[in-house]
Amino acid sequence: MSDAPITESATAVLRGSGLLKSFRSDRIETPVLRGLSLEVLAGELTLVSGPSGCGKSTLLALLSGLLRPDAGEVEALGQSLWSLDDQALERFRLQHTGFVFQGFNLFGALSAVEQVMLPLGALGFTRKQARERALVALDEVGLGPRSGLRPAEMSGGEKQRVSIARALAKNPKLLFADEPTSALDAANGQMVIDLLHRLARSHGAAVLCVSHDPRVVAHADRVLHMEDGRLLDDTRLGALQG
């Protein structure tokens, strides 16, 4: 039995139903998600908020196919994720999902354009095609003129925008962001959140962002509030950003 209703919508591209997850340490089992259900819509920035330890990042990992639930179902783009074997699941993530993390996950020896090109090679793009696509993505996040810089030469905000461009270059239908502003100052954090919201709108992607940053709320289309492994509130904001 889920603790929140699933809203019916023709544009839902991600659904979690009855998700349960616990973690065991020695003989102690700690429940993290307690039968949670939700639906995420295309073209929107959905924020998952709540106190530390409430299960936000675990929920993101389950919905993105990085972590298997103990019980429940995840359906992404019409595909039951946990019916896939490991190889098919990895391929699904490569083809259809993008990830933006708190720690940027950049390689120190690679330039910005090389960072963005990395996943495109695995998708079958030639080096020339990958470079062209990477430059377009960097330009979209405002880093076209800085495409040759390495991480040591970038600010925190620029590093996060490179990670967004890397996800964007694949043109994913699902974009997952885990605390994308927590390592950034106010100005850069605001820029990153504004960018994620604009990408949801312009690319029609479902952007699911886990954050405790209050700045995110002003740009979210929808806010899901979690506590103690449950979804307590599902609020659609009236004044959406354009």
ROFI-411715 format. One line per 3 residues: for each residue x negated, y, z negated of N, C-alpha, C. Coordinates in Angstrom, 3 decimals, m for minus. Layout:
X,Y,Z,X,Y,Z,X,Y,Z  ...
# end
This chain:
m0.857,m1.188,0.000,0.000,0.000,0.000,m0.892,1.236,0.000  m0.735,2.120,0.981,m1.581,3.300,1.059,m1.063,4.365,0.112  m1.944,5.335,m0.201,m1.533,6.380,m1.117,m1.150,7.661,m0.400
m1.116,7.666,0.943,m0.703,8.852,1.685,m0.096,8.422,3.000  0.950,9.074,3.434,1.573,8.702,4.695,0.702,9.059,5.882  0.827,8.292,6.943,0.137,8.601,8.186,1.068,9.430,9.049
0.607,10.596,9.451,1.410,11.479,10.272,1.437,10.972,11.707  2.598,10.846,12.298,2.705,10.370,13.660,2.322,11.491,14.619  1.474,11.182,15.589,1.063,12.175,16.577,0.531,11.472,17.800
0.871,12.002,18.976,0.407,11.411,20.228,m1.072,11.654,20.437  m1.654,12.631,19.722,m3.054,12.965,19.932,m3.976,12.363,18.872  m3.467,11.450,18.062,m4.320,10.800,17.065,m5.334,9.911,17.765
m6.611,10.084,17.438,m7.654,9.275,18.058,m8.411,8.433,17.041  m8.129,8.644,15.749,m8.809,7.907,14.695,m7.829,7.659,13.557  m7.711,6.389,13.164,m6.801,6.027,12.072,m7.500,5.076,11.110
m7.300,5.349,9.826,m7.726,4.415,8.798,m6.498,4.001,8.017  m6.338,2.707,7.765,m5.136,2.210,7.080,m5.532,1.318,5.912  m5.080,1.682,4.717,m5.287,0.846,3.543,m6.740,0.555,3.228
m7.611,1.561,3.342,m9.048,1.333,3.195,m9.450,1.155,1.731  m10.085,0.038,1.479,m10.623,m0.269,0.157,m12.125,m0.480,0.272  m12.871,0.090,m0.692,m14.314,m0.141,m0.715,m14.816,m0.024,m2.144
m15.597,m1.033,m2.564,m16.239,m1.015,m3.874,m17.720,m1.312,m3.689  m18.513,m0.870,m4.641,m19.941,m1.171,m4.629,m20.287,m1.900,m5.927  m21.137,m2.933,m5.809,m21.481,m3.761,m6.961,m22.931,m3.515,m7.368
m23.129,m3.345,m8.644,m24.473,m3.249,m9.209,m24.545,m4.231,m10.370  m25.384,m5.254,m10.207,m25.422,m6.365,m11.160,m24.002,m6.944,m11.283  m23.420,m6.900,m12.478,m22.080,m7.469,m12.652,m20.987,m6.407,m12.643
m21.392,m5.171,m12.424,m20.425,m4.069,m12.467,m19.980,m3.715,m11.056  m18.671,m3.750,m10.828,m18.113,m3.370,m9.533,m17.385,m2.040,m9.683  m17.791,m1.074,m8.867,m17.218,0.272,m8.947,m16.376,0.549,m7.711
m15.071,0.725,m7.874,m14.233,1.057,m6.711,m14.498,2.489,m6.252  m14.617,2.669,m4.934,m14.902,3.988,m4.366,m13.718,4.496,m3.555  m13.131,3.631,m2.731,m11.908,3.970,m2.008,m10.811,3.016,m2.445
m9.613,3.558,m2.679,m8.540,2.786,m3.294,m7.291,2.776,m2.408  m7.362,2.112,m1.265,m6.199,1.975,m0.406,m5.856,3.247,0.345  m6.863,3.922,0.858,m6.668,5.225,1.493,m6.279,5.081,2.964
m5.323,5.891,3.411,m4.897,5.908,4.812,m4.888,7.344,5.323  m5.278,7.521,6.553,m5.254,8.842,7.163,m5.323,8.718,8.669  m5.102,9.836,9.327,m5.123,9.922,10.785,m5.832,11.222,11.160
m6.665,11.168,12.189,m7.413,12.347,12.634,m7.035,12.650,14.072  m6.807,13.936,14.374,m6.308,14.345,15.673,m7.399,14.925,16.560  m7.228,14.752,17.852,m8.151,15.309,18.834,m8.014,16.824,18.872
m9.126,17.510,19.151,m9.105,18.951,19.318,m9.030,19.736,18.033  m9.264,19.071,16.901,m9.171,19.735,15.604,m10.406,19.472,14.750  m10.692,20.440,13.868,m11.679,20.260,12.822,m10.941,19.902,11.539
m11.127,18.674,11.088,m10.504,18.185,9.862,m11.561,18.124,8.769  m11.290,18.794,7.668,m12.205,18.842,6.541,m11.759,17.871,5.461  m12.695,17.063,4.966,m12.458,16.217,3.795,m13.213,16.839,2.633
m12.474,17.298,1.630,m13.086,17.971,0.486,m12.813,17.188,m0.788  m13.532,17.561,m1.831,m13.344,16.902,m3.112,m14.639,16.903,m3.899  m14.581,16.574,m5.172,m15.776,16.604,m6.019,m16.776,15.524,m5.631
m18.018,15.720,m6.037,m19.058,14.724,m5.786,m18.648,13.382,m6.384  m18.898,12.317,m5.628,m18.584,10.981,m6.108,m17.161,10.529,m5.884  m16.350,11.331,m5.175,m14.944,10.954,m4.985,m14.741,10.002,m3.810
m15.800,9.758,m3.006,m15.689,8.812,m1.901,m15.688,9.442,m0.523  m15.987,10.736,m0.422,m15.939,11.437,0.869,m16.894,10.826,1.895  m18.156,10.685,1.522,m19.153,10.169,2.469,m18.912,8.695,2.782
m18.417,7.949,1.805,m18.070,6.547,2.058,m16.943,6.457,3.072  m15.954,7.321,2.955,m14.858,7.349,3.914,m15.384,7.648,5.309  m16.275,8.618,5.428,m16.851,8.964,6.728,m17.597,7.767,7.319
m18.349,7.064,6.491,m19.104,5.909,6.961,m18.179,4.793,7.455  m17.067,4.580,6.770,m16.105,3.553,7.196,m15.437,3.922,8.514  m15.022,5.191,8.636,m14.303,5.618,9.839,m15.204,5.680,11.065
m16.505,5.866,10.846,m17.433,5.972,11.970,m18.078,4.646,12.348  m17.759,3.592,11.616,m18.314,2.286,11.950,m19.689,2.035,11.376  m20.130,2.847,10.427,m21.436,2.642,9.802,m21.362,1.714,8.597
m20.171,1.557,8.029,m19.988,0.752,6.822,m18.665,0.008,6.921  m18.694,m1.279,6.588,m17.490,m2.107,6.696,m16.647,m2.003,5.429  m15.329,m1.798,5.561,m14.473,m1.761,4.372,m14.288,m3.151,3.780
m13.964,m3.209,2.493,m13.625,m4.484,1.870,m12.257,m4.960,2.356  m11.377,m4.019,2.638,m10.053,m4.329,3.173,m9.553,m3.090,3.911  m8.601,m3.316,4.823,m8.054,m2.210,5.593,m8.554,m2.223,7.021
m7.995,m1.333,7.819,m8.297,m1.287,9.249,m8.744,0.111,9.657  m9.641,0.157,10.647,m10.021,1.415,11.284,m9.796,1.258,12.787  m8.990,2.151,13.342,m8.748,2.153,14.785,m9.277,3.458,15.357
m10.201,3.364,16.305,m10.814,4.533,16.919,m10.633,4.453,18.425  m10.007,5.473,19.010,m9.756,5.517,20.451,m9.040,4.259,20.929  m8.137,3.761,20.091,m7.355,2.586,20.434,m8.051,1.265,20.194
m9.286,1.299,19.682,m10.083,0.093,19.450,m10.175,m0.206,17.955  m9.855,m1.441,17.576,m10.045,m1.862,16.194,m11.542,m2.075,15.948  m12.149,m1.154,15.196,m13.607,m1.163,15.070,m14.139,m2.452,14.469
m13.465,m2.939,13.441,m14.045,m4.065,12.722,m13.666,m5.412,13.317  m13.058,m5.382,14.514,m12.905,m6.613,15.288,m14.091,m6.796,16.228  m14.953,m5.774,16.318,m16.120,m5.827,17.202,m17.298,m6.505,16.510
m18.122,m7.204,17.293,m19.360,m7.728,16.718,m20.366,m6.578,16.609  m21.498,m6.827,15.980,m22.460,m5.759,15.696,m22.942,m5.054,16.963  m23.193,m5.827,18.004,m23.699,m5.235,19.246,m22.645,m4.357,19.914
m21.400,m4.830,19.946,m20.322,m4.049,20.555,m20.025,m2.796,19.731  m20.131,m2.904,18.407,m19.893,m1.755,17.538,m20.970,m0.694,17.735  m22.212,m1.134,17.861,m23.308,m0.192,18.108,m23.112,0.519,19.455
m22.667,m0.231,20.452,m22.423,0.357,21.766,m21.269,1.358,21.708  m20.241,1.043,20.950,m19.104,1.955,20.805,m19.571,3.269,20.184  m20.364,3.184,19.133,m20.850,4.404,18.482,m21.709,5.224,19.431
m22.555,4.536,20.197,m23.428,5.236,21.136,m22.623,5.982,22.194  m21.585,5.346,22.708,m20.824,5.906,23.820,m19.811,6.972,23.391  m19.241,6.826,22.201,m18.062,7.626,21.877,m18.185,8.531,20.656
m19.248,8.388,19.867,m19.326,9.150,18.622,m20.591,9.995,18.560  m20.496,11.097,17.827,m21.650,11.927,17.525,m21.725,12.133,16.026  m22.948,12.326,15.514,m23.158,12.477,14.079,m24.009,13.712,13.790
m23.602,14.464,12.775,m24.371,15.615,12.298,m24.531,15.436,10.793  m25.790,15.382,10.335,m26.053,15.091,8.927,m26.699,16.283,8.230  m26.667,16.239,6.918,m27.256,17.296,6.102,m28.746,17.459,6.387
m29.449,16.339,6.600,m30.903,16.385,6.732,m31.418,16.559,8.144  m30.552,16.846,9.092,m30.883,17.149,10.492,m31.322,15.921,11.302  m32.145,15.017,10.707,m32.602,13.797,11.389,m33.303,14.102,12.711
m34.259,15.027,12.667,m35.047,15.365,13.851,m36.446,14.759,13.736  m37.076,14.556,14.890,m38.426,13.996,14.939,m39.436,15.138,15.068  m40.421,15.164,14.164,m41.342,16.282,14.096,m42.139,16.541,15.357
m42.435,15.491,16.136,m43.298,15.645,17.308,m42.537,16.037,18.573  m41.212,16.049,18.511,m40.417,16.295,19.716,m39.876,17.719,19.753  m39.819,18.287,20.947,m39.205,19.599,21.139,m37.682,19.467,21.040
m37.018,20.617,20.978,m35.560,20.613,20.875,m34.931,19.855,22.034  m35.390,20.120,23.246,m34.782,19.465,24.408,m35.046,17.959,24.380  m36.218,17.548,23.901,m36.526,16.114,23.805,m35.664,15.440,22.745
m35.378,16.142,21.644,m34.491,15.593,20.610,m33.116,15.285,21.200  m32.604,16.217,21.993,m31.255,16.075,22.552,m31.227,15.004,23.641  m32.335,14.830,24.338,m32.408,13.830,25.411,m32.399,12.399,24.889
m32.828,12.193,23.646,m33.049,10.836,23.134,m31.882,9.875,23.357  m30.660,10.181,22.883,m29.579,9.201,23.054,m29.114,9.059,24.497  m29.416,10.034,25.339,m28.940,9.984,26.722,m29.661,8.899,27.524
m30.925,8.652,27.194,m31.645,7.572,27.863,m30.999,6.228,27.601  m30.543,6.024,26.345,m29.881,4.761,25.995,m28.542,4.603,26.706  m27.957,5.721,27.148,m26.682,5.670,27.873,m26.867,5.485,29.375
m28.115,5.417,29.825,m28.367,5.136,31.230,m28.667,6.337,32.100  m28.769,7.519,31.503,m29.124,8.705,32.277,m30.606,8.643,32.675  m30.933,9.123,33.874,m32.333,9.268,34.248,m32.936,10.396,33.426
m34.256,10.488,33.399,m34.899,11.541,32.621,m34.481,12.922,33.131  m34.376,13.073,34.445,m33.975,14.356,35.031,m32.536,14.700,34.612  m31.636,13.716,34.707,m30.243,13.939,34.316,m30.145,14.266,32.828
m30.906,13.524,32.012,m30.867,13.741,30.567,m31.364,15.137,30.212  m32.423,15.578,30.891,m32.962,16.910,30.599,m31.951,17.996,30.982  m31.328,17.859,32.130,m30.340,18.849,32.562,m29.169,18.920,31.583
m28.707,17.751,31.159,m27.571,17.704,30.238,m27.963,18.255,28.867  m29.183,17.954,28.432,m29.664,18.452,27.149,m29.771,19.973,27.153  m30.248,20.543,28.238,m30.381,21.996,28.326,m29.014,22.683,28.307
m28.027,22.070,28.944,m26.663,22.613,28.908,m26.142,22.615,27.466  m26.372,21.508,26.737,m25.900,21.412,25.355,m26.610,22.424,24.459  m27.909,22.589,24.644,m28.647,23.567,23.843,m28.175,24.986,24.139
m27.884,25.260,25.391,m27.371,26.570,25.747,m26.017,26.822,25.073  m25.205,25.769,24.974,m23.880,25.919,24.373,m23.960,26.252,22.890  m25.006,25.780,22.220,m25.156,26.105,20.799,m26.080,27.302,20.597
m26.418,28.009,21.679,m27.192,29.239,21.586,m28.684,29.066,21.462  m29.191,27.892,21.865,m30.628,27.628,21.728,m31.318,27.387,23.065  m30.690,27.767,24.161,m31.320,27.577,25.463,m32.734,28.132,25.540
m32.960,29.390,25.110,m34.308,29.967,25.195,m35.325,29.337,24.238  m34.863,28.531,23.302,m35.762,27.945,22.294,m35.870,26.427,22.443  m35.583,25.949,23.640,m35.536,24.503,23.885,m36.889,23.824,23.750
m37.977,24.587,23.836,m39.301,23.987,23.746,m39.875,23.937,22.352  m39.140,24.474,21.368,m39.658,24.511,19.999,m39.539,23.156,19.307  m40.509,22.889,18.421,m40.458,21.702,17.565,m39.858,22.083,16.208
m39.414,21.088,15.427,m38.744,21.390,14.157,m39.507,22.333,13.238  m40.846,22.209,13.178,m41.630,23.063,12.288,m41.545,24.536,12.677  m41.136,24.796,13.901,m41.048,26.176,14.391,m39.625,26.735,14.313
m38.697,25.950,13.774,m37.293,26.350,13.732,m36.839,26.652,12.311  m35.807,27.500,12.216,m35.130,27.712,10.933,m34.201,26.534,10.658  m33.668,26.471,9.434,m32.724,25.398,9.103,m31.494,25.434,9.992
m30.987,26.639,10.243,m29.810,26.760,11.102,m30.073,26.295,12.516  m31.264,26.590,13.019,m31.618,26.143,14.374,m31.747,24.621,14.431  m32.321,24.035,13.401,m32.431,22.568,13.358,m31.048,21.927,13.376
m30.112,22.489,12.610,m28.777,21.907,12.582,m28.084,22.091,13.926  m28.322,23.209,14.586,m27.732,23.408,15.910,m28.330,22.447,16.939  m29.591,22.100,16.790,m30.180,21.077,17.663,m29.488,19.735,17.440
m29.225,19.400,16.176,m28.555,18.123,15.897,m27.132,18.125,16.452  m26.473,19.286,16.428,m25.148,19.384,17.028,m25.241,19.230,18.547  m26.240,19.870,19.147,m26.428,19.741,20.597,m26.709,18.292,20.981
m27.467,17.585,20.162,m27.773,16.180,20.433,m26.501,15.338,20.444  m25.605,15.625,19.491,m24.318,14.923,19.487,m23.455,15.363,20.655  m23.447,16.660,20.925,m22.598,17.233,21.965,m22.965,16.736,23.357
m24.247,16.502,23.605,m24.704,16.117,24.939,m24.073,14.818,25.425  m23.657,13.971,24.496,m22.993,12.710,24.869,m21.518,12.919,25.193  m21.018,14.139,24.947,m19.592,14.454,25.123,m18.714,13.465,24.352
m18.947,13.352,23.029,m18.223,12.344,22.246,m16.774,12.744,22.013  m15.926,11.753,21.875,m14.531,12.008,21.503,m14.380,12.135,19.993  m15.357,11.584,19.250,m15.334,11.613,17.789,m16.654,12.199,17.298
m16.575,13.237,16.482,m17.773,13.858,15.932,m17.663,13.871,14.411  m18.655,13.267,13.747,m18.656,13.149,12.291,m19.762,14.032,11.716  m19.407,14.874,10.746,m20.376,15.773,10.126,m20.346,15.569,8.615
m21.492,15.200,8.048,m21.577,14.930,6.619,m22.390,16.036,5.949  m21.712,16.912,5.219,m22.317,18.041,4.522,m23.250,18.843,5.445  m22.760,19.293,6.607,m23.644,19.911,7.600,m24.181,21.280,7.204
m23.620,21.913,6.158,m24.059,23.261,5.783,m24.769,23.319,4.442  m24.883,22.203,3.746,m25.357,22.253,2.356,m26.816,22.677,2.245  m27.609,22.487,3.308,m29.016,22.881,3.267,m29.249,24.252,3.893
m28.177,24.965,4.213,m28.299,26.216,4.949,m27.879,27.412,4.108  m28.430,28.583,4.446,m27.990,29.808,3.794,m26.626,30.214,4.337  m26.071,31.283,3.778,m24.695,31.667,4.109,m24.511,31.948,5.596
m25.423,32.718,6.188,m25.265,33.107,7.591,m25.344,31.900,8.521  m26.337,31.031,8.286,m26.494,29.856,9.141,m25.376,28.845,8.916  m24.946,28.710,7.666,m23.832,27.810,7.383,m22.573,28.259,8.095
m22.307,29.545,8.074,m21.140,30.091,8.758,m21.224,29.837,10.254  m22.408,30.008,10.826,m22.601,29.804,12.257,m22.343,28.349,12.649  m22.840,27.411,11.839,m22.677,25.986,12.141,m21.209,25.567,12.070
m20.494,26.037,11.059,m19.089,25.675,10.924,m18.266,26.269,12.064  m18.546,27.512,12.404,m17.853,28.144,13.527,m18.098,27.364,14.809  m19.330,26.894,14.977,m19.682,26.127,16.169,m18.930,24.798,16.209
m18.864,24.085,15.097,m18.140,22.811,15.054,m16.664,23.010,15.396  m16.084,24.090,14.890,m14.676,24.359,15.173,m14.463,24.663,16.646  m15.345,25.470,17.236,m15.210,25.807,18.654,m15.402,24.575,19.533
m16.301,23.684,19.122,m16.526,22.463,19.904,m15.311,21.550,19.879  m14.640,21.485,18.738,m13.415,20.685,18.666,m12.405,21.198,19.679  m12.265,22.520,19.733,m11.287,23.115,20.641,m11.703,22.996,22.103
m12.950,23.340,22.411,m13.364,23.405,23.817,m13.592,22.033,24.437  m13.970,21.056,23.623,m14.251,19.714,24.145,m13.137,18.715,23.832  m12.157,19.122,23.053,m11.061,18.212,22.725,m11.467,17.064,21.834
m12.575,17.224,21.111,m13.045,16.157,20.230,m12.346,16.232,18.877  m12.244,15.091,18.221,m11.813,15.057,16.829,m13.059,15.226,15.973  m13.141,16.324,15.232,m14.292,16.596,14.370,m13.872,16.369,12.924
m14.513,15.405,12.275,m14.222,15.086,10.877,m15.432,15.494,10.060  m15.231,16.462,9.168,m16.326,17.054,8.410,m16.118,16.821,6.920  m17.106,16.220,6.283,m17.111,16.054,4.839,m17.928,17.187,4.240
m17.337,17.923,3.311,m18.064,19.039,2.724,m17.386,19.510,1.445  m18.203,20.057,0.536,m17.659,20.752,m0.626,m17.888,22.253,m0.486  m18.318,22.691,0.700,m18.611,24.091,0.980,m17.302,24.855,1.235
m16.962,25.832,0.406,m15.693,26.547,0.594,m15.624,27.333,1.894  m16.787,27.617,2.517,m16.778,28.344,3.784,m16.109,27.547,4.888  m16.149,26.223,4.772,m15.597,25.375,5.828,m14.088,25.540,5.933
m13.439,25.791,4.813,m11.975,25.845,4.787,m11.430,26.888,5.747  m12.111,28.028,5.849,m11.627,29.106,6.704,m11.602,28.720,8.173  m12.372,27.701,8.549,m12.453,27.305,9.953,m11.761,25.969,10.235
m11.283,25.314,9.197,m10.652,24.006,9.383,m9.211,24.158,9.860  m8.789,23.241,10.696,m7.387,23.173,11.088,m6.572,22.440,10.034  m7.266,21.584,9.283,m6.585,20.709,8.338,m7.552,20.370,7.218
m7.054,20.330,5.996,m7.898,20.011,4.848,m7.308,18.814,4.103  m8.106,17.774,3.955,m7.736,16.590,3.181,m8.507,16.644,1.867  m7.797,16.637,0.739,m8.459,16.712,m0.560,m8.463,15.336,m1.212
m9.666,14.881,m1.563,m9.832,13.579,m2.205,m10.226,13.735,m3.664  m9.756,12.791,m4.456,m10.250,12.632,m5.824,m10.148,11.159,m6.190  m11.211,10.664,m6.817,m11.210,9.303,m7.350,m10.795,8.269,m6.304
m11.309,8.429,m5.078,m11.070,7.437,m4.046,m9.712,7.466,m3.400  m8.952,8.521,m3.692,m7.602,8.632,m3.122,m7.444,9.969,m2.418  m6.545,9.997,m1.458,m6.207,11.229,m0.766,m5.038,11.878,m1.492
m5.286,13.054,m2.095,m4.260,13.707,m2.902,m3.431,14.703,m2.093  m4.082,15.454,m1.212,m3.387,16.499,m0.456,m3.815,16.447,0.995  m2.871,16.742,1.888,m3.126,16.829,3.320,m2.478,18.140,3.780
m3.315,19.180,3.948,m2.810,20.515,4.218,m3.189,20.967,5.607  m2.185,21.297,6.401,m2.438,21.884,7.720,m2.408,23.388,7.551  m3.493,24.048,7.957,m3.593,25.481,7.742,m2.751,26.227,8.778
m2.055,27.250,8.321,m1.145,27.982,9.212,m1.870,28.855,10.212  m2.872,29.565,9.761,m3.588,30.476,10.659,m4.826,29.798,11.184  m4.742,29.234,12.378,m5.858,28.525,12.976,m6.783,29.501,13.676
m8.058,29.200,13.588,m9.038,30.037,14.292,m8.968,29.744,15.788  m9.198,30.709,16.618,m9.205,30.495,18.051,m10.546,30.141,18.567
# end
